[in-house]
Structures are given as structure tokens and as C-alpha cells.
Amino acid sequence: MYKLRGHQLFCLLGYRGMGYSQEYVKNMTQLHQKLRRDPMTKIKLVNGPDQLCEKYPNSGEYHCQNDSIYERDAVILEKLGLNIGQILYWKDIELHVKKYVVPSDIQTVCETCSWRSYGVCEEGIQEIHEGKGLREIR
Ligand code: SF4
């Protein structure tokens, strides 16, 4: 079972192999591929830093404990109709995205994220609506 905080559920949808460091990318790619291949993978929703944050590089500002990131987690979980502590399959998280989220939500819930302008996270939500699941990372 993997532990994830709220906002990473959206980040995984938009993930295209970019990240903060080689180690961060390797870890995120492994999880992304696992979820893509096996949507029955169980996820526990946690409060605060998760196993993706663990690989956040030591250099520069560590933002994973910032209030703004906790707020983003809370807003995203509320939007998805999910709660901290819940355990569910990745495929069910995708179902919640399909039911409760639209691509333009990224513009508001992720307003301050530096990755937002790439447009990949909106694309990721759109692809869930189209029934495509997670995109393959090449
Ligand atoms: S805009 Fe940033 S926080 Fe929001 S889903 Fe994309 S990478 Fe994650």
C-alpha cells in the first residue's frame, strides 16, 4: 500500500517524467507506472509529507511542510469527496476525479504551483474524463 497526500493525486495525473531531481523523478516514475499497470493498487490518504515528498531534494526550500501545501491537500481532498485516513484503490480515485473534478479546477486549486503553466495537469484530468487513465511515461 502506498501513502499519498491530497495534492499528489492530481500531480500524478499530470506527471510526464519531470520533477525536482533525478531521485525524485525515479521514485515518482516507479509509483506512476505501478498505478498505471495496476489500478487496483491500494492508496492510503495521509496528512502531510508522503512517500513522494521523501525524495524531495535537500537543496533549496523544502516546501512539503508549508501551510499552503496542506491547504492545497485539503481543498483537493474535499473536491474529490475523500478524507485523510481513507484507504482505497487507485481506480476509485480516478472515478472520483471523473465525477467531481474538471480540468479548469487546476487553475484555482493549484494557482501558486510552478508546474501549473505547463498545462499537463489539466490534460491529465481531461484524459481521466476520456477514460484513458494515466499516460505512459516514455
Ligand atoms: S499544478 Fe502543481 S500541485 Fe497542481 S497537480 Fe500540477 S504539479 Fe500538482
Backbone and ligand atoms as CSV (ligand in chain L), in Angstrom:
chain,resi,resn,atom,element,x,y,z
A,1,MET,N,N,0.838,-1.202,0.000
A,1,MET,CA,C,0.000,0.000,0.000
A,1,MET,C,C,0.878,1.260,0.000
A,2,TYR,N,N,0.448,2.234,-0.759
A,2,TYR,CA,C,1.196,3.491,-0.853
A,2,TYR,C,C,0.464,4.574,-0.070
A,3,LYS,N,N,1.258,5.511,0.469
A,3,LYS,CA,C,0.662,6.621,1.217
A,3,LYS,C,C,0.811,7.895,0.395
A,4,LEU,N,N,-0.294,8.574,0.169
A,4,LEU,CA,C,-0.253,9.804,-0.620
A,4,LEU,C,C,-1.055,10.909,0.054
A,5,ARG,N,N,-0.558,12.130,-0.077
A,5,ARG,CA,C,-1.303,13.296,0.415
A,5,ARG,C,C,-2.169,13.818,-0.730
A,6,GLY,N,N,-3.118,14.671,-0.378
A,6,GLY,CA,C,-4.136,15.095,-1.335
A,6,GLY,C,C,-3.635,15.605,-2.674
A,7,HIS,N,N,-2.730,16.568,-2.663
A,7,HIS,CA,C,-2.412,17.205,-3.946
A,7,HIS,C,C,-1.636,16.286,-4.889
A,8,GLN,N,N,-0.941,15.278,-4.308
A,8,GLN,CA,C,-0.178,14.382,-5.190
A,8,GLN,C,C,-1.100,13.545,-6.080
A,9,LEU,N,N,-2.353,13.410,-5.681
A,9,LEU,CA,C,-3.294,12.657,-6.524
A,9,LEU,C,C,-3.453,13.366,-7.858
A,10,PHE,N,N,-3.493,14.696,-7.815
A,10,PHE,CA,C,-3.578,15.477,-9.058
A,10,PHE,C,C,-2.225,15.484,-9.779
A,11,CYS,N,N,-1.135,15.619,-9.010
A,11,CYS,CA,C,0.200,15.675,-9.636
A,11,CYS,C,C,0.469,14.407,-10.453
A,12,LEU,N,N,0.010,13.264,-9.936
A,12,LEU,CA,C,0.232,12.005,-10.658
A,12,LEU,C,C,-0.492,11.997,-12.000
A,13,LEU,N,N,-1.647,12.650,-12.061
A,13,LEU,CA,C,-2.404,12.684,-13.323
A,13,LEU,C,C,-1.651,13.461,-14.386
A,14,GLY,N,N,-0.947,14.510,-13.949
A,14,GLY,CA,C,-0.240,15.351,-14.908
A,14,GLY,C,C,1.220,14.974,-15.086
A,15,TYR,N,N,1.656,13.923,-14.401
A,15,TYR,CA,C,3.075,13.586,-14.418
A,15,TYR,C,C,3.537,13.147,-15.801
A,16,ARG,N,N,4.641,13.760,-16.263
A,16,ARG,CA,C,5.180,13.430,-17.587
A,16,ARG,C,C,6.673,13.119,-17.507
A,17,GLY,N,N,7.145,12.812,-16.296
A,17,GLY,CA,C,8.551,12.474,-16.139
A,17,GLY,C,C,9.423,13.657,-15.752
A,18,MET,N,N,8.777,14.764,-15.394
A,18,MET,CA,C,9.547,15.934,-14.940
A,18,MET,C,C,9.469,15.986,-13.413
A,19,GLY,N,N,10.508,16.579,-12.786
A,19,GLY,CA,C,10.476,16.666,-11.330
A,19,GLY,C,C,11.626,17.470,-10.781
A,20,TYR,N,N,11.771,17.441,-9.464
A,20,TYR,CA,C,12.725,18.321,-8.780
A,20,TYR,C,C,14.169,17.821,-8.826
A,21,SER,N,N,14.354,16.514,-9.031
A,21,SER,CA,C,15.705,15.939,-9.089
A,21,SER,C,C,15.593,14.554,-9.721
A,22,GLN,N,N,16.743,13.962,-10.055
A,22,GLN,CA,C,16.744,12.614,-10.649
A,22,GLN,C,C,16.111,11.597,-9.705
A,23,GLU,N,N,16.464,11.719,-8.428
A,23,GLU,CA,C,15.965,10.765,-7.434
A,23,GLU,C,C,14.448,10.917,-7.261
A,24,TYR,N,N,14.009,12.165,-7.261
A,24,TYR,CA,C,12.575,12.445,-7.132
A,24,TYR,C,C,11.814,11.837,-8.313
A,25,VAL,N,N,12.358,12.054,-9.517
A,25,VAL,CA,C,11.715,11.562,-10.738
A,25,VAL,C,C,11.680,10.034,-10.755
A,26,LYS,N,N,12.788,9.397,-10.339
A,26,LYS,CA,C,12.846,7.936,-10.336
A,26,LYS,C,C,11.745,7.357,-9.432
A,27,ASN,N,N,11.630,7.925,-8.263
A,27,ASN,CA,C,10.641,7.462,-7.293
A,27,ASN,C,C,9.213,7.681,-7.805
A,28,MET,N,N,8.985,8.860,-8.381
A,28,MET,CA,C,7.635,9.176,-8.853
A,28,MET,C,C,7.273,8.329,-10.077
A,29,THR,N,N,8.261,8.099,-10.950
A,29,THR,CA,C,8.006,7.282,-12.139
A,29,THR,C,C,7.645,5.854,-11.726
A,30,GLN,N,N,8.346,5.319,-10.718
A,30,GLN,CA,C,8.048,3.957,-10.250
A,30,GLN,C,C,6.603,3.851,-9.764
A,31,LEU,N,N,6.187,4.836,-8.967
A,31,LEU,CA,C,4.818,4.802,-8.445
A,31,LEU,C,C,3.807,4.983,-9.583
A,32,HIS,N,N,4.097,5.921,-10.473
A,32,HIS,CA,C,3.201,6.212,-11.591
A,32,HIS,C,C,2.994,4.960,-12.452
A,33,GLN,N,N,4.089,4.264,-12.741
A,33,GLN,CA,C,3.997,3.050,-13.565
A,33,GLN,C,C,3.214,1.954,-12.850
A,34,LYS,N,N,3.442,1.847,-11.557
A,34,LYS,CA,C,2.720,0.837,-10.763
A,34,LYS,C,C,1.207,1.103,-10.826
A,35,LEU,N,N,0.817,2.360,-10.641
A,35,LEU,CA,C,-0.610,2.697,-10.633
A,35,LEU,C,C,-1.221,2.520,-12.021
A,36,ARG,N,N,-0.421,2.827,-13.034
A,36,ARG,CA,C,-0.902,2.718,-14.406
A,36,ARG,C,C,-1.145,1.244,-14.756
A,37,ARG,N,N,-0.204,0.405,-14.343
A,37,ARG,CA,C,-0.314,-1.018,-14.681
A,37,ARG,C,C,-1.307,-1.742,-13.784
A,38,ASP,N,N,-1.418,-1.277,-12.550
A,38,ASP,CA,C,-2.279,-1.970,-11.598
A,38,ASP,C,C,-3.167,-0.978,-10.854
A,39,PRO,N,N,-4.270,-0.585,-11.463
A,39,PRO,CA,C,-5.164,0.397,-10.833
A,39,PRO,C,C,-5.821,-0.121,-9.552
A,40,MET,N,N,-5.643,-1.414,-9.266
A,40,MET,CA,C,-6.177,-1.971,-8.010
A,40,MET,C,C,-5.177,-1.776,-6.861
A,41,THR,N,N,-4.126,-1.035,-7.095
A,41,THR,CA,C,-3.173,-0.722,-6.026
A,41,THR,C,C,-3.878,0.109,-4.959
A,42,LYS,N,N,-3.627,-0.262,-3.707
A,42,LYS,CA,C,-4.278,0.461,-2.609
A,42,LYS,C,C,-3.494,1.713,-2.224
A,43,ILE,N,N,-4.240,2.760,-1.932
A,43,ILE,CA,C,-3.656,4.032,-1.525
A,43,ILE,C,C,-4.263,4.434,-0.183
A,44,LYS,N,N,-3.396,4.843,0.736
A,44,LYS,CA,C,-3.902,5.440,1.983
A,44,LYS,C,C,-3.681,6.940,1.908
A,45,LEU,N,N,-4.718,7.707,2.157
A,45,LEU,CA,C,-4.617,9.169,2.100
A,45,LEU,C,C,-4.092,9.683,3.433
A,46,VAL,N,N,-2.990,10.413,3.381
A,46,VAL,CA,C,-2.324,10.845,4.618
A,46,VAL,C,C,-2.293,12.373,4.724
A,47,ASN,N,N,-2.040,12.813,5.940
A,47,ASN,CA,C,-1.919,14.236,6.228
A,47,ASN,C,C,-0.432,14.600,6.230
A,48,GLY,N,N,-0.008,15.446,5.326
A,48,GLY,CA,C,1.384,15.878,5.318
A,48,GLY,C,C,2.276,15.015,4.458
A,49,PRO,N,N,3.604,15.205,4.589
A,49,PRO,CA,C,4.564,14.564,3.691
A,49,PRO,C,C,4.329,13.062,3.488
A,50,ASP,N,N,4.394,12.637,2.236
A,50,ASP,CA,C,4.147,11.239,1.883
A,50,ASP,C,C,5.410,10.645,1.267
A,51,GLN,N,N,5.279,9.505,0.604
A,51,GLN,CA,C,6.493,8.857,0.090
A,51,GLN,C,C,7.041,9.502,-1.181
A,52,LEU,N,N,6.307,10.417,-1.777
A,52,LEU,CA,C,6.886,11.207,-2.869
A,52,LEU,C,C,7.678,12.369,-2.255
A,53,CYS,N,N,7.138,12.985,-1.212
A,53,CYS,CA,C,7.857,14.076,-0.526
A,53,CYS,C,C,9.196,13.596,0.037
A,54,GLU,N,N,9.264,12.305,0.393
A,54,GLU,CA,C,10.511,11.755,0.964
A,54,GLU,C,C,11.710,11.978,0.059
A,55,LYS,N,N,11.464,12.044,-1.230
A,55,LYS,CA,C,12.564,12.200,-2.190
A,55,LYS,C,C,12.708,13.643,-2.662
A,56,TYR,N,N,12.015,14.550,-1.993
A,56,TYR,CA,C,12.171,15.961,-2.352
A,56,TYR,C,C,13.615,16.354,-2.032
A,57,PRO,N,N,14.324,16.997,-2.970
A,57,PRO,CA,C,15.754,17.256,-2.749
A,57,PRO,C,C,16.053,18.145,-1.535
A,58,ASN,N,N,17.207,17.875,-0.922
A,58,ASN,CA,C,17.627,18.652,0.253
A,58,ASN,C,C,18.003,20.079,-0.103
A,59,SER,N,N,18.421,20.255,-1.352
A,59,SER,CA,C,18.837,21.604,-1.763
A,59,SER,C,C,17.601,22.484,-1.929
A,60,GLY,N,N,17.747,23.759,-1.606
A,60,GLY,CA,C,16.646,24.698,-1.785
A,60,GLY,C,C,15.600,24.588,-0.702
A,61,GLU,N,N,14.506,25.270,-0.900
A,61,GLU,CA,C,13.454,25.331,0.123
A,61,GLU,C,C,12.634,24.037,0.127
A,62,TYR,N,N,12.446,23.454,1.312
A,62,TYR,CA,C,11.603,22.257,1.454
A,62,TYR,C,C,10.175,22.742,1.660
A,63,HIS,N,N,9.355,22.609,0.630
A,63,HIS,CA,C,8.020,23.209,0.740
A,63,HIS,C,C,6.945,22.251,1.269
A,64,CYS,N,N,7.336,20.995,1.512
A,64,CYS,CA,C,6.325,19.981,1.819
A,64,CYS,C,C,5.626,20.179,3.173
A,65,GLN,N,N,6.206,21.012,4.029
A,65,GLN,CA,C,5.565,21.289,5.323
A,65,GLN,C,C,4.902,22.669,5.328
A,66,ASN,N,N,4.865,23.336,4.198
A,66,ASN,CA,C,4.256,24.673,4.155
A,66,ASN,C,C,2.743,24.599,4.343
A,67,ASP,N,N,2.214,25.594,5.043
A,67,ASP,CA,C,0.761,25.632,5.258
A,67,ASP,C,C,0.007,25.628,3.937
A,68,SER,N,N,0.577,26.323,2.953
A,68,SER,CA,C,-0.129,26.431,1.669
A,68,SER,C,C,-0.285,25.065,0.993
A,69,ILE,N,N,0.684,24.182,1.243
A,69,ILE,CA,C,0.615,22.845,0.627
A,69,ILE,C,C,-0.434,21.987,1.372
A,70,TYR,N,N,-0.469,22.125,2.703
A,70,TYR,CA,C,-1.514,21.421,3.467
A,70,TYR,C,C,-2.899,21.903,3.027
A,71,GLU,N,N,-2.994,23.227,2.782
A,71,GLU,CA,C,-4.295,23.779,2.347
A,71,GLU,C,C,-4.691,23.210,0.989
A,72,ARG,N,N,-3.693,23.096,0.106
A,72,ARG,CA,C,-3.986,22.530,-1.226
A,72,ARG,C,C,-4.452,21.076,-1.092
A,73,ASP,N,N,-3.779,20.333,-0.222
A,73,ASP,CA,C,-4.203,18.936,0.018
A,73,ASP,C,C,-5.671,18.893,0.440
A,74,ALA,N,N,-6.013,19.770,1.392
A,74,ALA,CA,C,-7.372,19.754,1.957
A,74,ALA,C,C,-8.407,20.136,0.899
A,75,VAL,N,N,-8.090,21.149,0.102
A,75,VAL,CA,C,-9.034,21.594,-0.933
A,75,VAL,C,C,-9.251,20.479,-1.959
A,76,ILE,N,N,-8.172,19.810,-2.329
A,76,ILE,CA,C,-8.274,18.760,-3.349
A,76,ILE,C,C,-9.045,17.551,-2.808
A,77,LEU,N,N,-8.751,17.168,-1.560
A,77,LEU,CA,C,-9.499,16.030,-0.997
A,77,LEU,C,C,-10.983,16.364,-0.879
A,78,GLU,N,N,-11.288,17.599,-0.483
A,78,GLU,CA,C,-12.695,17.992,-0.359
A,78,GLU,C,C,-13.380,17.936,-1.728
A,79,LYS,N,N,-12.687,18.450,-2.717
A,79,LYS,CA,C,-13.233,18.429,-4.076
A,79,LYS,C,C,-13.500,16.993,-4.535
A,80,LEU,N,N,-12.622,16.093,-4.166
A,80,LEU,CA,C,-12.760,14.688,-4.578
A,80,LEU,C,C,-13.770,13.919,-3.721
A,81,GLY,N,N,-14.209,14.547,-2.620
A,81,GLY,CA,C,-15.117,13.834,-1.718
A,81,GLY,C,C,-14.397,12.730,-0.964
A,82,LEU,N,N,-13.106,12.963,-0.649
A,82,LEU,CA,C,-12.302,11.966,0.066
A,82,LEU,C,C,-11.771,12.559,1.371
A,83,ASN,N,N,-11.313,11.677,2.266
A,83,ASN,CA,C,-10.835,12.116,3.572
A,83,ASN,C,C,-9.491,11.504,3.942
A,84,ILE,N,N,-8.737,12.249,4.756
A,84,ILE,CA,C,-7.476,11.735,5.295
A,84,ILE,C,C,-7.760,10.445,6.075
A,85,GLY,N,N,-6.905,9.442,5.893
A,85,GLY,CA,C,-7.070,8.175,6.609
A,85,GLY,C,C,-7.787,7.124,5.783
A,86,GLN,N,N,-8.492,7.579,4.739
A,86,GLN,CA,C,-9.218,6.638,3.884
A,86,GLN,C,C,-8.240,5.760,3.095
A,87,ILE,N,N,-8.615,4.510,2.890
A,87,ILE,CA,C,-7.807,3.603,2.062
A,87,ILE,C,C,-8.681,3.184,0.883
A,88,LEU,N,N,-8.181,3.373,-0.317
A,88,LEU,CA,C,-8.972,2.979,-1.493
A,88,LEU,C,C,-8.069,2.632,-2.667
A,89,TYR,N,N,-8.672,1.990,-3.654
A,89,TYR,CA,C,-7.912,1.613,-4.852
A,89,TYR,C,C,-7.661,2.853,-5.704
A,90,TRP,N,N,-6.529,2.823,-6.428
A,90,TRP,CA,C,-6.240,3.939,-7.339
A,90,TRP,C,C,-7.385,4.116,-8.348
A,91,LYS,N,N,-7.966,3.027,-8.812
A,91,LYS,CA,C,-9.042,3.141,-9.817
A,91,LYS,C,C,-10.236,3.913,-9.233
A,92,ASP,N,N,-10.444,3.806,-7.934
A,92,ASP,CA,C,-11.551,4.541,-7.319
A,92,ASP,C,C,-11.224,6.033,-7.204
A,93,ILE,N,N,-9.937,6.327,-7.022
A,93,ILE,CA,C,-9.534,7.735,-7.021
A,93,ILE,C,C,-9.814,8.324,-8.407
A,94,GLU,N,N,-9.495,7.574,-9.449
A,94,GLU,CA,C,-9.784,8.045,-10.815
A,94,GLU,C,C,-11.294,8.253,-11.002
A,95,LEU,N,N,-12.088,7.381,-10.416
A,95,LEU,CA,C,-13.547,7.547,-10.537
A,95,LEU,C,C,-14.018,8.832,-9.865
A,96,HIS,N,N,-13.418,9.140,-8.718
A,96,HIS,CA,C,-13.768,10.394,-8.025
A,96,HIS,C,C,-13.340,11.606,-8.858
A,97,VAL,N,N,-12.187,11.500,-9.504
A,97,VAL,CA,C,-11.729,12.606,-10.366
A,97,VAL,C,C,-12.749,12.817,-11.490
A,98,LYS,N,N,-13.160,11.730,-12.089
A,98,LYS,CA,C,-14.109,11.804,-13.208
A,98,LYS,C,C,-15.435,12.434,-12.768
A,99,LYS,N,N,-15.843,12.093,-11.559
A,99,LYS,CA,C,-17.153,12.527,-11.077
A,99,LYS,C,C,-17.150,13.968,-10.557
A,100,TYR,N,N,-16.076,14.354,-9.892
A,100,TYR,CA,C,-16.125,15.615,-9.135
A,100,TYR,C,C,-15.183,16.710,-9.628
A,101,VAL,N,N,-14.293,16.405,-10.567
A,101,VAL,CA,C,-13.265,17.386,-10.941
A,101,VAL,C,C,-13.359,17.704,-12.432
A,102,VAL,N,N,-13.106,18.971,-12.776
A,102,VAL,CA,C,-12.986,19.345,-14.198
A,102,VAL,C,C,-11.585,19.929,-14.400
A,103,PRO,N,N,-11.054,19.855,-15.642
A,103,PRO,CA,C,-9.671,20.304,-15.854
A,103,PRO,C,C,-9.398,21.727,-15.355
A,104,SER,N,N,-10.344,22.626,-15.526
A,104,SER,CA,C,-10.103,24.030,-15.132
A,104,SER,C,C,-9.957,24.205,-13.621
A,105,ASP,N,N,-10.309,23.194,-12.829
A,105,ASP,CA,C,-10.107,23.292,-11.367
A,105,ASP,C,C,-8.641,23.526,-11.032
A,106,ILE,N,N,-7.745,23.019,-11.887
A,106,ILE,CA,C,-6.301,23.191,-11.642
A,106,ILE,C,C,-5.957,24.677,-11.524
A,107,GLN,N,N,-6.622,25.490,-12.321
A,107,GLN,CA,C,-6.323,26.937,-12.325
A,107,GLN,C,C,-6.565,27.573,-10.961
A,108,THR,N,N,-7.521,27.061,-10.222
A,108,THR,CA,C,-7.809,27.645,-8.910
A,108,THR,C,C,-7.116,26.889,-7.775
A,109,VAL,N,N,-7.264,25.575,-7.728
A,109,VAL,CA,C,-6.690,24.860,-6.580
A,109,VAL,C,C,-5.158,24.852,-6.605
A,110,CYS,N,N,-4.565,24.954,-7.779
A,110,CYS,CA,C,-3.103,24.908,-7.898
A,110,CYS,C,C,-2.535,26.262,-8.351
A,111,GLU,N,N,-3.250,27.311,-8.046
A,111,GLU,CA,C,-2.899,28.639,-8.554
A,111,GLU,C,C,-1.419,29.002,-8.389
A,112,THR,N,N,-0.834,28.648,-7.247
A,112,THR,CA,C,0.534,29.087,-6.968
A,112,THR,C,C,1.609,28.061,-7.354
A,113,CYS,N,N,1.221,26.943,-7.956
A,113,CYS,CA,C,2.218,25.910,-8.294
A,113,CYS,C,C,2.985,26.285,-9.557
A,114,SER,N,N,4.294,26.106,-9.510
A,114,SER,CA,C,5.133,26.493,-10.653
A,114,SER,C,C,4.953,25.559,-11.858
A,115,TRP,N,N,4.373,24.384,-11.632
A,115,TRP,CA,C,4.177,23.431,-12.743
A,115,TRP,C,C,2.875,23.696,-13.502
A,116,ARG,N,N,1.999,24.504,-12.916
A,116,ARG,CA,C,0.644,24.675,-13.469
A,116,ARG,C,C,0.668,25.153,-14.920
A,117,SER,N,N,1.590,26.070,-15.226
A,117,SER,CA,C,1.576,26.694,-16.548
A,117,SER,C,C,1.931,25.721,-17.687
A,118,TYR,N,N,2.475,24.551,-17.358
A,118,TYR,CA,C,2.775,23.569,-18.410
A,118,TYR,C,C,1.489,22.996,-19.039
A,119,GLY,N,N,0.410,23.057,-18.268
A,119,GLY,CA,C,-0.867,22.564,-18.806
A,119,GLY,C,C,-1.052,21.058,-18.720
A,120,VAL,N,N,-0.036,20.348,-18.245
A,120,VAL,CA,C,-0.106,18.877,-18.246
A,120,VAL,C,C,-1.095,18.328,-17.200
A,121,CYS,N,N,-1.293,19.075,-16.122
A,121,CYS,CA,C,-2.184,18.576,-15.064
A,121,CYS,C,C,-3.642,18.675,-15.519
A,122,GLU,N,N,-3.961,19.765,-16.229
A,122,GLU,CA,C,-5.310,19.874,-16.813
A,122,GLU,C,C,-5.523,18.754,-17.834
A,123,GLU,N,N,-4.508,18.520,-18.637
A,123,GLU,CA,C,-4.563,17.453,-19.647
A,123,GLU,C,C,-4.810,16.096,-18.979
A,124,GLY,N,N,-4.126,15.877,-17.856
A,124,GLY,CA,C,-4.260,14.607,-17.127
A,124,GLY,C,C,-5.692,14.391,-16.655
A,125,ILE,N,N,-6.321,15.466,-16.158
A,125,ILE,CA,C,-7.717,15.341,-15.703
A,125,ILE,C,C,-8.626,15.080,-16.909
A,126,GLN,N,N,-8.351,15.786,-17.999
A,126,GLN,CA,C,-9.146,15.580,-19.216
A,126,GLN,C,C,-9.058,14.117,-19.668
A,127,GLU,N,N,-7.864,13.544,-19.570
A,127,GLU,CA,C,-7.684,12.160,-20.030
A,127,GLU,C,C,-8.412,11.156,-19.127
A,128,ILE,N,N,-8.537,11.488,-17.858
A,128,ILE,CA,C,-9.333,10.628,-16.966
A,128,ILE,C,C,-10.801,10.695,-17.402
A,129,HIS,N,N,-11.271,11.899,-17.754
A,129,HIS,CA,C,-12.652,12.037,-18.238
A,129,HIS,C,C,-12.871,11.219,-19.508
A,130,GLU,N,N,-11.825,11.093,-20.293
A,130,GLU,CA,C,-11.929,10.339,-21.561
A,130,GLU,C,C,-11.706,8.838,-21.353
A,131,GLY,N,N,-11.510,8.443,-20.091
A,131,GLY,CA,C,-11.350,7.015,-19.783
A,131,GLY,C,C,-9.980,6.460,-20.115
A,132,LYS,N,N,-8.995,7.348,-20.247
A,132,LYS,CA,C,-7.665,6.885,-20.668
A,132,LYS,C,C,-6.759,6.458,-19.512
A,133,GLY,N,N,-7.073,6.853,-18.304
A,133,GLY,CA,C,-6.189,6.519,-17.180
A,133,GLY,C,C,-4.908,7.339,-17.227
A,134,LEU,N,N,-3.889,6.861,-16.533
A,134,LEU,CA,C,-2.612,7.576,-16.502
A,134,LEU,C,C,-1.873,7.407,-17.819
A,135,ARG,N,N,-1.218,8.465,-18.250
A,135,ARG,CA,C,-0.494,8.409,-19.517
A,135,ARG,C,C,0.844,7.669,-19.337
A,136,GLU,N,N,1.241,6.908,-20.346
A,136,GLU,CA,C,2.515,6.179,-20.250
A,136,GLU,C,C,3.684,7.162,-20.294
A,137,ILE,N,N,4.647,6.962,-19.403
A,137,ILE,CA,C,5.849,7.794,-19.392
A,137,ILE,C,C,6.898,7.098,-20.260
A,138,ARG,N,N,7.420,7.803,-21.259
A,138,ARG,CA,C,8.420,7.208,-22.156
A,138,ARG,C,C,9.793,7.787,-21.900
L,1,SF4,S1,S,-0.355,22.221,-10.827
L,1,SF4,FE1,FE,1.267,21.572,-9.383
L,1,SF4,S2,S,0.218,20.895,-7.481
L,1,SF4,FE2,FE,-1.318,21.057,-9.123
L,1,SF4,S3,S,-1.463,18.981,-9.907
L,1,SF4,FE3,FE,0.024,20.062,-11.194
L,1,SF4,S4,S,2.046,19.674,-10.307
L,1,SF4,FE4,FE,0.499,19.102,-8.783
